[in-house]
Amino acid sequence: MRAEAGNVSQVFVSFQGEGLHAGRRQLFVRLGGCPLRCRYCDTPDSLVPVAECRILGPDGLERRPNPLSIGALDEVVTRLAEVAPPLHAIALTGGEPLLQADFLVAWLAVRATTLPVLLETAGILPARLRRVLPWAAIVSLDVKCPSNTGERARWEEHEACLAAAVAAGRDLYVKVPVPVPTGVLGGQAEVQTISGKPARLKIPPLTQNGQVFRLKGYGMPTVGKTDEKGDLYARVEAQLPTRLSTEERGHWEALAKLIEAAAKKHSAA
């Protein structure tokens, strides 16, 4: 069924901060609503549909009531794309944009801009992903490890989404949320694989945000050779705390002082 309007929380131009395309200038269309409640969510304002769409352009902030029609969204996106070149892609994000798959398909099928589309998704709605894939050049699939999210495991949904994106020939990479202490001190993280079973990734001490690891033999099966598999590349995304207790804040402040003192000592040497 064609959806003539959708809930869009924000439209703006900024630099992509995650994944293999970090640092590239993109036009973001953020949709409202998400079925998940991850502990580390960095966009809590988009968990539910919102009353108005905030559009940040060269003339400042513009507000429009939701739901936003296909025509209204396309007018906004086209206008921002014309005044903000060069752009790498249109990034569809949320919330979970696939909750509004019908609206996305209806808009993408008639949009005026020809920029590639990057879809950011939690990878839990495979049927809806398949409907949007013909218009998405890049899929950024944020695997939700239950040890980090506090949500139930969704390995089967992740597997189906990974398989659909790879079968469609889309660019695909896996982001692995890693708590800051694990990145600094070292440890392990769960990585979703195409088989649906998580693999253990060893995180060395002082692992940097954005660092990419190769998991040999955990990728897609080679065509015609079911016993032969390629490699899977996982990019580390530092998972920052969203709230601190008084005791935790005290420890972070003490650590900050130690780092500052060490930096001063190094610069004076």
C-alpha positions as CSV (number, residue, x, y, z in Angstrom):
1,M,0.0,0.0,0.0
2,R,1.3,3.4,-1.0
3,A,2.0,5.7,2.0
4,E,1.4,9.3,1.0
5,A,3.0,10.8,4.2
6,G,5.4,9.9,6.9
7,N,6.8,11.0,10.2
8,V,10.1,12.8,9.6
9,S,11.9,14.2,12.7
10,Q,14.8,16.0,11.0
11,V,16.3,16.9,7.7
12,F,19.8,18.4,7.6
13,V,23.3,18.4,6.0
14,S,26.2,17.2,8.1
15,F,29.2,14.9,8.0
16,Q,28.7,11.1,8.4
17,G,30.1,10.1,11.7
18,E,30.0,6.3,11.5
19,G,31.1,3.4,9.3
20,L,33.2,3.3,6.3
21,H,31.9,6.6,5.0
22,A,32.7,8.6,8.1
23,G,33.8,12.1,7.3
24,R,31.8,12.4,4.1
25,R,29.2,15.1,3.7
26,Q,25.7,13.8,3.5
27,L,22.1,14.9,3.6
28,F,20.3,13.3,6.5
29,V,16.6,12.4,6.5
30,R,15.8,11.2,10.1
31,L,12.6,9.4,10.5
32,G,10.7,9.1,13.8
33,G,9.9,5.8,15.5
34,C,11.8,2.7,16.6
35,P,10.8,-0.6,18.0
36,L,14.0,-1.0,20.0
37,R,15.1,0.6,23.3
38,C,18.8,0.1,23.2
39,R,20.8,1.2,26.3
40,Y,23.3,3.1,24.2
41,C,20.8,4.9,21.9
42,D,22.3,8.3,20.8
43,T,19.1,9.6,19.2
44,P,16.4,9.1,22.0
45,D,14.3,11.9,20.5
46,S,13.6,9.7,17.5
47,L,12.3,6.7,19.4
48,V,8.7,7.7,18.9
49,P,6.9,9.7,16.1
50,V,7.2,13.5,16.6
51,A,4.8,16.3,16.1
52,E,7.0,18.4,13.8
53,C,9.9,18.1,11.4
54,R,12.9,20.2,12.1
55,I,14.7,21.3,8.9
56,L,18.1,22.9,9.3
57,G,19.2,24.8,6.1
58,P,21.4,27.7,5.2
59,D,18.6,30.2,6.3
60,G,18.3,28.6,9.8
61,L,15.8,26.4,11.4
62,E,12.4,25.6,9.7
63,R,9.6,23.7,11.4
64,R,6.9,21.8,9.6
65,P,4.0,19.7,11.1
66,N,4.0,16.0,10.7
67,P,3.1,13.9,8.9
68,L,5.1,15.2,6.0
69,S,3.8,14.4,2.5
70,I,6.0,12.9,-0.2
71,G,5.9,16.1,-2.1
72,A,6.9,18.2,0.9
73,L,9.8,15.9,1.8
74,D,11.1,15.9,-1.8
75,E,10.9,19.7,-2.0
76,V,12.9,20.0,1.2
77,V,15.5,17.4,0.1
78,T,15.9,18.9,-3.4
79,R,16.3,22.4,-2.0
80,L,18.9,21.5,0.5
81,A,20.8,19.3,-2.0
82,E,21.0,22.3,-4.4
83,V,22.4,24.7,-1.9
84,A,24.8,22.3,-0.1
85,P,27.0,20.6,-2.7
86,P,29.1,18.6,-2.9
87,L,27.2,15.8,-1.2
88,H,28.2,12.1,-1.1
89,A,24.7,10.6,-0.4
90,I,21.3,10.9,1.2
91,A,21.4,9.1,4.5
92,L,18.1,7.6,5.7
93,T,18.3,7.2,9.4
94,G,16.2,7.2,12.6
95,G,14.9,5.8,14.8
96,E,14.4,2.8,12.5
97,P,13.6,4.1,9.0
98,L,12.3,0.7,7.9
99,L,9.3,1.1,10.1
100,Q,8.1,3.5,7.4
101,A,9.2,1.3,4.4
102,D,6.0,2.1,2.4
103,F,6.6,5.8,2.7
104,L,10.3,5.5,1.8
105,V,9.5,3.4,-1.3
106,A,6.8,5.8,-2.4
107,W,9.2,8.8,-2.0
108,L,12.3,7.2,-3.4
109,A,10.5,6.1,-6.5
110,V,9.6,9.6,-7.5
111,R,12.4,11.8,-5.9
112,A,14.0,14.5,-8.0
113,T,17.5,14.1,-6.7
114,T,19.9,11.4,-8.1
115,L,22.2,11.2,-5.1
116,P,23.0,7.7,-3.9
117,V,21.0,6.5,-0.9
118,L,22.6,5.2,2.3
119,L,20.2,3.3,4.5
120,E,21.0,3.1,8.2
121,T,19.1,0.2,9.9
122,A,19.2,-2.1,12.9
123,G,18.7,-5.0,10.5
124,I,15.6,-6.5,12.2
125,L,13.0,-6.0,9.5
126,P,14.1,-8.2,6.5
127,A,10.8,-8.1,4.6
128,R,10.7,-4.3,4.7
129,L,14.4,-4.1,3.9
130,R,13.8,-6.1,0.7
131,R,11.2,-3.5,-0.4
132,V,13.6,-0.6,0.1
133,L,16.8,-2.2,-1.3
134,P,16.1,-1.4,-5.0
135,W,16.6,2.3,-4.1
136,A,19.5,1.9,-1.5
137,A,23.1,1.9,-2.8
138,I,24.6,1.4,0.6
139,V,23.4,-0.5,3.7
140,S,24.7,0.4,7.1
141,L,23.5,-2.4,9.3
142,D,24.0,-1.8,13.0
143,V,24.0,-5.3,14.5
144,K,22.3,-5.3,17.9
145,C,24.2,-7.5,20.3
146,P,22.0,-8.3,23.3
147,S,25.0,-8.0,25.7
148,N,25.1,-4.3,24.7
149,T,21.5,-3.3,24.0
150,G,19.7,-5.0,26.8
151,E,17.2,-6.2,24.1
152,R,16.5,-9.8,23.2
153,A,18.7,-11.5,20.6
154,R,17.6,-11.0,17.0
155,W,20.2,-13.2,15.2
156,E,17.7,-14.7,12.7
157,E,16.5,-11.2,11.6
158,H,20.1,-10.0,11.3
159,E,21.0,-13.0,9.2
160,A,18.0,-12.4,6.8
161,C,18.9,-8.7,6.4
162,L,22.6,-9.4,5.8
163,A,21.7,-12.1,3.2
164,A,19.2,-9.8,1.5
165,A,21.7,-6.8,1.3
166,V,24.6,-9.0,0.0
167,A,22.4,-10.8,-2.5
168,A,21.3,-7.4,-3.8
169,G,25.0,-6.5,-4.4
170,R,24.9,-3.5,-2.0
171,D,27.8,-2.1,-0.1
172,L,27.6,-3.6,3.4
173,Y,29.6,-3.3,6.5
174,V,29.0,-4.3,10.1
175,K,29.4,-2.0,13.1
176,V,30.3,-3.5,16.4
177,P,29.5,-1.3,19.5
178,V,32.3,-1.6,22.0
179,P,32.3,-0.1,25.5
180,V,35.0,2.4,26.1
181,P,36.7,0.4,28.9
182,T,36.9,-2.6,26.5
183,G,38.5,-0.5,23.8
184,V,41.1,0.9,26.2
185,L,41.9,-2.2,28.2
186,G,41.1,-4.9,25.6
187,G,38.6,-7.7,25.8
188,Q,36.0,-9.4,23.5
189,A,33.0,-8.3,21.5
190,E,30.2,-10.2,19.7
191,V,30.0,-9.9,15.9
192,Q,27.0,-11.1,13.9
193,T,28.0,-13.3,11.0
194,I,26.1,-14.3,7.9
195,S,25.5,-17.8,9.4
196,G,23.4,-16.2,12.1
197,K,25.8,-17.3,14.9
198,P,27.8,-14.6,16.7
199,A,31.6,-14.7,16.5
200,R,33.9,-13.6,19.2
201,L,36.2,-10.7,18.2
202,K,39.3,-10.1,20.2
203,I,39.6,-6.4,21.0
204,P,43.3,-5.5,21.6
205,P,44.1,-2.8,24.2
206,L,44.0,0.8,23.0
207,T,41.7,-0.1,20.0
208,Q,40.7,3.1,18.3
209,N,37.2,4.2,17.3
210,G,36.5,3.2,13.7
211,Q,39.2,0.6,13.6
212,V,38.4,-2.3,11.2
213,F,39.0,-5.9,11.9
214,R,38.9,-8.8,9.5
215,L,37.3,-12.1,10.6
216,K,38.7,-14.7,8.2
217,G,36.3,-17.2,6.9
218,Y,33.2,-15.6,8.4
219,G,32.0,-13.9,5.2
220,M,29.7,-15.0,2.3
221,P,30.1,-18.4,0.8
222,T,32.0,-18.5,-2.5
223,V,29.6,-19.0,-5.5
224,G,29.7,-22.7,-6.5
225,K,31.8,-23.6,-3.4
226,T,29.6,-23.9,-0.4
227,D,32.5,-25.0,1.8
228,E,34.6,-21.9,1.0
229,K,33.8,-18.6,2.6
230,G,35.2,-15.1,2.3
231,D,36.0,-12.7,5.1
232,L,33.9,-10.4,7.2
233,Y,35.0,-6.9,8.1
234,A,33.8,-5.4,11.4
235,R,34.2,-1.7,12.3
236,V,34.5,-0.8,16.0
237,E,32.1,2.0,17.2
238,A,33.0,3.3,20.7
239,Q,29.9,3.0,23.0
240,L,29.8,6.0,25.3
241,P,27.8,6.0,28.5
242,T,24.4,7.8,28.3
243,R,24.3,8.4,32.1
244,L,26.7,8.4,35.0
245,S,26.3,7.8,38.7
246,T,28.1,10.1,41.1
247,E,30.7,7.4,41.7
248,E,31.3,6.8,38.0
249,R,31.6,10.6,37.3
250,G,34.2,10.8,40.0
251,H,36.3,8.1,38.4
252,W,36.0,9.7,34.9
253,E,37.0,13.1,36.4
254,A,40.0,11.5,38.0
255,L,41.0,9.8,34.8
256,A,40.6,13.0,32.9
257,K,43.1,14.7,35.3
258,L,45.6,11.9,34.8
259,I,45.3,12.2,31.0
260,E,45.7,16.0,31.2
261,A,48.8,15.7,33.5
262,A,50.4,13.1,31.2
263,A,49.8,15.4,28.1
264,K,51.4,18.3,29.9
265,K,54.4,16.2,30.9
266,H,54.8,15.0,27.4
267,S,54.6,18.4,25.8
268,A,57.1,19.8,28.3
269,A,59.6,17.0,27.5
